[in-house]
Amino acid sequence: MYEYIEKMLKELPANIEGLATTPASSYLFNTYPGCKKHHLVAKLVYLSKHTRKHIQTAVAFLCTRV
């Protein structure tokens, strides 16, 4: 799964920085109109169902935005 995650991270913008103590941080519900990364949301669904259960809340919200 590490390779899968690394490939996903390479597709994201380079200006994503910072740390979060939880995947459901206060900025979870901020939206960015015009973002066209639908395929990454699908990959996150796969990841959250198979290995990373702790990101399911954030991924569920992303699914409502695509």
Biopython code that builds the backbone (N, CA, C, O; Angstrom):
import numpy as np
from Bio.PDB.StructureBuilder import StructureBuilder

atoms = [
    (1, "MET", "N", (0.802, -1.205, 0.000)),
    (1, "MET", "CA", (0.000, 0.000, 0.000)),
    (1, "MET", "C", (0.847, 1.272, 0.000)),
    (1, "MET", "O", (0.376, 2.329, -0.421)),
    (2, "TYR", "N", (2.069, 1.180, 0.460)),
    (2, "TYR", "CA", (2.906, 2.381, 0.490)),
    (2, "TYR", "C", (3.134, 2.939, -0.910)),
    (2, "TYR", "O", (3.103, 4.155, -1.101)),
    (3, "GLU", "N", (3.362, 2.075, -1.883)),
    (3, "GLU", "CA", (3.538, 2.525, -3.268)),
    (3, "GLU", "C", (2.274, 3.208, -3.782)),
    (3, "GLU", "O", (2.338, 4.236, -4.455)),
    (4, "TYR", "N", (1.135, 2.625, -3.459)),
    (4, "TYR", "CA", (-0.165, 3.174, -3.862)),
    (4, "TYR", "C", (-0.323, 4.591, -3.323)),
    (4, "TYR", "O", (-0.749, 5.490, -4.048)),
    (5, "ILE", "N", (0.013, 4.788, -2.076)),
    (5, "ILE", "CA", (-0.109, 6.106, -1.441)),
    (5, "ILE", "C", (0.892, 7.084, -2.049)),
    (5, "ILE", "O", (0.546, 8.232, -2.327)),
    (6, "GLU", "N", (2.116, 6.643, -2.254)),
    (6, "GLU", "CA", (3.137, 7.514, -2.853)),
    (6, "GLU", "C", (2.718, 7.999, -4.234)),
    (6, "GLU", "O", (2.907, 9.173, -4.554)),
    (7, "LYS", "N", (2.153, 7.121, -5.056)),
    (7, "LYS", "CA", (1.703, 7.515, -6.390)),
    (7, "LYS", "C", (0.570, 8.541, -6.295)),
    (7, "LYS", "O", (0.514, 9.483, -7.086)),
    (8, "MET", "N", (-0.332, 8.355, -5.327)),
    (8, "MET", "CA", (-1.419, 9.314, -5.137)),
    (8, "MET", "C", (-0.872, 10.672, -4.726)),
    (8, "MET", "O", (-1.305, 11.700, -5.248)),
    (9, "LEU", "N", (0.066, 10.687, -3.804)),
    (9, "LEU", "CA", (0.623, 11.943, -3.313)),
    (9, "LEU", "C", (1.332, 12.731, -4.405)),
    (9, "LEU", "O", (1.343, 13.961, -4.367)),
    (10, "LYS", "N", (1.921, 12.047, -5.370)),
    (10, "LYS", "CA", (2.598, 12.731, -6.473)),
    (10, "LYS", "C", (1.622, 13.477, -7.371)),
    (10, "LYS", "O", (2.011, 14.414, -8.068)),
    (11, "GLU", "N", (0.344, 13.065, -7.360)),
    (11, "GLU", "CA", (-0.671, 13.726, -8.192)),
    (11, "GLU", "C", (-1.250, 14.972, -7.534)),
    (11, "GLU", "O", (-1.940, 15.751, -8.191)),
    (12, "LEU", "N", (-0.981, 15.169, -6.258)),
    (12, "LEU", "CA", (-1.524, 16.312, -5.532)),
    (12, "LEU", "C", (-0.659, 17.547, -5.741)),
    (12, "LEU", "O", (0.516, 17.427, -6.087)),
    (13, "PRO", "N", (-1.226, 18.734, -5.535)),
    (13, "PRO", "CA", (-0.437, 19.960, -5.667)),
    (13, "PRO", "C", (0.733, 19.969, -4.683)),
    (13, "PRO", "O", (0.636, 19.412, -3.589)),
    (14, "ALA", "N", (1.816, 20.591, -5.071)),
    (14, "ALA", "CA", (3.022, 20.619, -4.241)),
    (14, "ALA", "C", (2.871, 21.500, -3.005)),
    (14, "ALA", "O", (3.648, 21.365, -2.059)),
    (15, "ASN", "N", (1.893, 22.394, -2.994)),
    (15, "ASN", "CA", (1.772, 23.338, -1.883)),
    (15, "ASN", "C", (0.948, 22.786, -0.709)),
    (15, "ASN", "O", (0.565, 23.551, 0.176)),
    (16, "ILE", "N", (0.674, 21.507, -0.683)),
    (16, "ILE", "CA", (-0.029, 20.913, 0.456)),
    (16, "ILE", "C", (1.008, 20.646, 1.530)),
    (16, "ILE", "O", (1.939, 19.865, 1.335)),
    (17, "GLU", "N", (0.835, 21.304, 2.665)),
    (17, "GLU", "CA", (1.803, 21.187, 3.749)),
    (17, "GLU", "C", (1.084, 21.063, 5.074)),
    (17, "GLU", "O", (-0.125, 21.281, 5.162)),
    (18, "GLY", "N", (1.820, 20.718, 6.084)),
    (18, "GLY", "CA", (1.302, 20.733, 7.432)),
    (18, "GLY", "C", (1.012, 19.353, 7.979)),
    (18, "GLY", "O", (1.072, 18.347, 7.272)),
    (19, "LEU", "N", (0.698, 19.341, 9.255)),
    (19, "LEU", "CA", (0.368, 18.116, 9.957)),
    (19, "LEU", "C", (-1.002, 18.260, 10.598)),
    (19, "LEU", "O", (-1.427, 19.363, 10.941)),
    (20, "ALA", "N", (-1.678, 17.153, 10.753)),
    (20, "ALA", "CA", (-2.970, 17.154, 11.435)),
    (20, "ALA", "C", (-2.970, 16.010, 12.441)),
    (20, "ALA", "O", (-2.483, 14.917, 12.149)),
    (21, "THR", "N", (-3.509, 16.260, 13.603)),
    (21, "THR", "CA", (-3.566, 15.204, 14.613)),
    (21, "THR", "C", (-4.661, 14.207, 14.297)),
    (21, "THR", "O", (-4.650, 13.081, 14.794)),
    (22, "THR", "N", (-5.605, 14.622, 13.470)),
    (22, "THR", "CA", (-6.706, 13.760, 13.068)),
    (22, "THR", "C", (-7.073, 14.078, 11.631)),
    (22, "THR", "O", (-6.930, 15.225, 11.209)),
    (23, "PRO", "N", (-7.547, 13.094, 10.859)),
    (23, "PRO", "CA", (-7.950, 13.405, 9.485)),
    (23, "PRO", "C", (-9.204, 14.274, 9.431)),
    (23, "PRO", "O", (-9.524, 14.821, 8.375)),
    (24, "ALA", "N", (-9.908, 14.409, 10.531)),
    (24, "ALA", "CA", (-11.123, 15.221, 10.588)),
    (24, "ALA", "C", (-10.852, 16.539, 11.311)),
    (24, "ALA", "O", (-11.547, 16.877, 12.269)),
    (25, "SER", "N", (-9.853, 17.277, 10.858)),
    (25, "SER", "CA", (-9.494, 18.552, 11.474)),
    (25, "SER", "C", (-10.553, 19.609, 11.199)),
    (25, "SER", "O", (-11.508, 19.363, 10.463)),
    (26, "SER", "N", (-10.383, 20.777, 11.786)),
    (26, "SER", "CA", (-11.378, 21.839, 11.678)),
    (26, "SER", "C", (-11.578, 22.325, 10.243)),
    (26, "SER", "O", (-12.649, 22.837, 9.917)),
    (27, "TYR", "N", (-10.590, 22.178, 9.396)),
    (27, "TYR", "CA", (-10.703, 22.639, 8.011)),
    (27, "TYR", "C", (-11.276, 21.569, 7.079)),
    (27, "TYR", "O", (-11.283, 21.758, 5.862)),
    (28, "LEU", "N", (-11.753, 20.459, 7.623)),
    (28, "LEU", "CA", (-12.262, 19.354, 6.810)),
    (28, "LEU", "C", (-13.335, 19.811, 5.832)),
    (28, "LEU", "O", (-13.353, 19.361, 4.686)),
    (29, "PHE", "N", (-14.223, 20.694, 6.261)),
    (29, "PHE", "CA", (-15.359, 21.056, 5.430)),
    (29, "PHE", "C", (-15.118, 22.287, 4.558)),
    (29, "PHE", "O", (-16.056, 22.811, 3.957)),
    (30, "ASN", "N", (-13.874, 22.750, 4.482)),
    (30, "ASN", "CA", (-13.529, 23.810, 3.525)),
    (30, "ASN", "C", (-13.569, 23.218, 2.126)),
    (30, "ASN", "O", (-13.091, 22.107, 1.898)),
    (31, "THR", "N", (-14.137, 23.959, 1.198)),
    (31, "THR", "CA", (-14.223, 23.465, -0.173)),
    (31, "THR", "C", (-13.440, 24.367, -1.112)),
    (31, "THR", "O", (-13.224, 25.544, -0.822)),
    (32, "TYR", "N", (-13.019, 23.809, -2.233)),
    (32, "TYR", "CA", (-12.242, 24.534, -3.224)),
    (32, "TYR", "C", (-12.907, 24.354, -4.579)),
    (32, "TYR", "O", (-12.649, 23.365, -5.265)),
    (33, "PRO", "N", (-13.761, 25.298, -4.977)),
    (33, "PRO", "CA", (-14.468, 25.185, -6.256)),
    (33, "PRO", "C", (-13.488, 25.028, -7.415)),
    (33, "PRO", "O", (-12.434, 25.665, -7.448)),
    (34, "GLY", "N", (-13.847, 24.191, -8.337)),
    (34, "GLY", "CA", (-13.017, 24.002, -9.514)),
    (34, "GLY", "C", (-11.985, 22.900, -9.402)),
    (34, "GLY", "O", (-11.285, 22.617, -10.374)),
    (35, "CYS", "N", (-11.874, 22.275, -8.252)),
    (35, "CYS", "CA", (-10.900, 21.189, -8.089)),
    (35, "CYS", "C", (-11.361, 19.974, -8.885)),
    (35, "CYS", "O", (-12.505, 19.540, -8.745)),
    (36, "LYS", "N", (-10.495, 19.429, -9.707)),
    (36, "LYS", "CA", (-10.850, 18.306, -10.597)),
    (36, "LYS", "C", (-10.022, 17.067, -10.258)),
    (36, "LYS", "O", (-9.317, 16.540, -11.119)),
    (37, "LYS", "N", (-10.102, 16.612, -9.047)),
    (37, "LYS", "CA", (-9.329, 15.448, -8.622)),
    (37, "LYS", "C", (-10.253, 14.293, -8.235)),
    (37, "LYS", "O", (-10.029, 13.629, -7.223)),
    (38, "HIS", "N", (-11.278, 14.058, -9.030)),
    (38, "HIS", "CA", (-12.267, 13.016, -8.729)),
    (38, "HIS", "C", (-11.633, 11.635, -8.626)),
    (38, "HIS", "O", (-12.017, 10.834, -7.773)),
    (39, "HIS", "N", (-10.675, 11.357, -9.483)),
    (39, "HIS", "CA", (-10.044, 10.038, -9.461)),
    (39, "HIS", "C", (-9.287, 9.801, -8.155)),
    (39, "HIS", "O", (-9.166, 8.659, -7.710)),
    (40, "LEU", "N", (-8.777, 10.866, -7.537)),
    (40, "LEU", "CA", (-8.091, 10.710, -6.261)),
    (40, "LEU", "C", (-9.066, 10.378, -5.145)),
    (40, "LEU", "O", (-8.727, 9.640, -4.220)),
    (41, "VAL", "N", (-10.271, 10.916, -5.227)),
    (41, "VAL", "CA", (-11.291, 10.586, -4.229)),
    (41, "VAL", "C", (-11.636, 9.099, -4.321)),
    (41, "VAL", "O", (-11.790, 8.431, -3.299)),
    (42, "ALA", "N", (-11.755, 8.592, -5.526)),
    (42, "ALA", "CA", (-12.034, 7.165, -5.700)),
    (42, "ALA", "C", (-10.901, 6.317, -5.120)),
    (42, "ALA", "O", (-11.152, 5.280, -4.506)),
    (43, "LYS", "N", (-9.670, 6.751, -5.312)),
    (43, "LYS", "CA", (-8.538, 6.027, -4.747)),
    (43, "LYS", "C", (-8.548, 6.084, -3.228)),
    (43, "LYS", "O", (-8.189, 5.112, -2.563)),
    (44, "LEU", "N", (-8.960, 7.229, -2.676)),
    (44, "LEU", "CA", (-9.047, 7.350, -1.226)),
    (44, "LEU", "C", (-10.136, 6.446, -0.648)),
    (44, "LEU", "O", (-9.980, 5.910, 0.448)),
    (45, "VAL", "N", (-11.232, 6.278, -1.379)),
    (45, "VAL", "CA", (-12.283, 5.359, -0.935)),
    (45, "VAL", "C", (-11.708, 3.956, -0.818)),
    (45, "VAL", "O", (-11.913, 3.277, 0.189)),
    (46, "TYR", "N", (-10.992, 3.525, -1.840)),
    (46, "TYR", "CA", (-10.365, 2.202, -1.824)),
    (46, "TYR", "C", (-9.423, 2.083, -0.628)),
    (46, "TYR", "O", (-9.454, 1.092, 0.101)),
    (47, "LEU", "N", (-8.594, 3.092, -0.436)),
    (47, "LEU", "CA", (-7.624, 3.080, 0.650)),
    (47, "LEU", "C", (-8.307, 3.034, 2.009)),
    (47, "LEU", "O", (-7.890, 2.284, 2.891)),
    (48, "SER", "N", (-9.357, 3.834, 2.181)),
    (48, "SER", "CA", (-10.043, 3.885, 3.475)),
    (48, "SER", "C", (-10.782, 2.588, 3.788)),
    (48, "SER", "O", (-10.920, 2.228, 4.957)),
    (49, "LYS", "N", (-11.246, 1.899, 2.791)),
    (49, "LYS", "CA", (-11.965, 0.647, 3.011)),
    (49, "LYS", "C", (-11.027, -0.520, 3.311)),
    (49, "LYS", "O", (-11.399, -1.448, 4.030)),
    (50, "HIS", "N", (-9.814, -0.477, 2.763)),
    (50, "HIS", "CA", (-8.925, -1.626, 2.878)),
    (50, "HIS", "C", (-7.842, -1.506, 3.953)),
    (50, "HIS", "O", (-7.493, -2.505, 4.582)),
    (51, "THR", "N", (-7.312, -0.313, 4.173)),
    (51, "THR", "CA", (-6.209, -0.232, 5.140)),
    (51, "THR", "C", (-6.277, 0.951, 6.087)),
    (51, "THR", "O", (-5.801, 0.846, 7.217)),
    (52, "ARG", "N", (-6.837, 2.047, 5.680)),
    (52, "ARG", "CA", (-6.793, 3.274, 6.479)),
    (52, "ARG", "C", (-8.181, 3.674, 6.967)),
    (52, "ARG", "O", (-8.734, 4.675, 6.512)),
    (53, "LYS", "N", (-8.731, 2.917, 7.869)),
    (53, "LYS", "CA", (-10.090, 3.147, 8.355)),
    (53, "LYS", "C", (-10.247, 4.521, 9.021)),
    (53, "LYS", "O", (-11.343, 5.081, 9.021)),
    (54, "HIS", "N", (-9.180, 5.060, 9.580)),
    (54, "HIS", "CA", (-9.255, 6.330, 10.298)),
    (54, "HIS", "C", (-9.530, 7.524, 9.392)),
    (54, "HIS", "O", (-9.843, 8.599, 9.904)),
    (55, "ILE", "N", (-9.429, 7.390, 8.082)),
    (55, "ILE", "CA", (-9.708, 8.522, 7.190)),
    (55, "ILE", "C", (-11.113, 8.478, 6.603)),
    (55, "ILE", "O", (-11.439, 9.297, 5.745)),
    (56, "GLN", "N", (-11.950, 7.545, 7.044)),
    (56, "GLN", "CA", (-13.268, 7.374, 6.438)),
    (56, "GLN", "C", (-14.167, 8.601, 6.559)),
    (56, "GLN", "O", (-14.931, 8.883, 5.636)),
    (57, "THR", "N", (-14.101, 9.338, 7.664)),
    (57, "THR", "CA", (-14.943, 10.538, 7.812)),
    (57, "THR", "C", (-14.589, 11.576, 6.756)),
    (57, "THR", "O", (-15.470, 12.119, 6.089)),
    (58, "ALA", "N", (-13.305, 11.847, 6.609)),
    (58, "ALA", "CA", (-12.863, 12.833, 5.625)),
    (58, "ALA", "C", (-13.186, 12.379, 4.203)),
    (58, "ALA", "O", (-13.611, 13.184, 3.374)),
    (59, "VAL", "N", (-12.987, 11.106, 3.924)),
    (59, "VAL", "CA", (-13.256, 10.580, 2.588)),
    (59, "VAL", "C", (-14.757, 10.614, 2.292)),
    (59, "VAL", "O", (-15.161, 10.910, 1.168)),
    (60, "ALA", "N", (-15.571, 10.315, 3.284)),
    (60, "ALA", "CA", (-17.026, 10.359, 3.091)),
    (60, "ALA", "C", (-17.469, 11.771, 2.705)),
    (60, "ALA", "O", (-18.328, 11.930, 1.838)),
    (61, "PHE", "N", (-16.891, 12.798, 3.340)),
    (61, "PHE", "CA", (-17.235, 14.164, 2.969)),
    (61, "PHE", "C", (-16.774, 14.472, 1.563)),
    (61, "PHE", "O", (-17.509, 15.092, 0.794)),
    (62, "LEU", "N", (-15.566, 14.050, 1.207)),
    (62, "LEU", "CA", (-15.091, 14.292, -0.152)),
    (62, "LEU", "C", (-16.010, 13.668, -1.193)),
    (62, "LEU", "O", (-16.215, 14.228, -2.270)),
    (63, "CYS", "N", (-16.553, 12.520, -0.869)),
    (63, "CYS", "CA", (-17.480, 11.854, -1.806)),
    (63, "CYS", "C", (-18.737, 12.683, -2.043)),
    (63, "CYS", "O", (-19.338, 12.595, -3.113)),
    (64, "THR", "N", (-19.139, 13.476, -1.074)),
    (64, "THR", "CA", (-20.321, 14.314, -1.270)),
    (64, "THR", "C", (-20.012, 15.510, -2.156)),
    (64, "THR", "O", (-20.931, 16.156, -2.660)),
    (65, "ARG", "N", (-18.746, 15.813, -2.353)),
    (65, "ARG", "CA", (-18.342, 16.994, -3.130)),
    (65, "ARG", "C", (-18.056, 16.675, -4.588)),
    (65, "ARG", "O", (-17.891, 17.598, -5.385)),
    (66, "VAL", "N", (-17.992, 15.406, -4.969)),
    (66, "VAL", "CA", (-17.684, 15.064, -6.368)),
    (66, "VAL", "C", (-18.923, 14.599, -7.090)),
    (66, "VAL", "O", (-18.859, 14.269, -8.274)),
]
sb = StructureBuilder()
sb.init_structure("model")
sb.init_model(0)
sb.init_chain("A")
sb.init_seg("    ")
for serial, (resi, resn, name, xyz) in enumerate(atoms, 1):
    if name == "N":
        sb.init_residue(resn, " ", resi, " ")
    sb.init_atom(name, np.array(xyz, "f"), 0.0, 1.0, " ", f" {name:<3s}", serial, name[0])
structure = sb.get_structure()
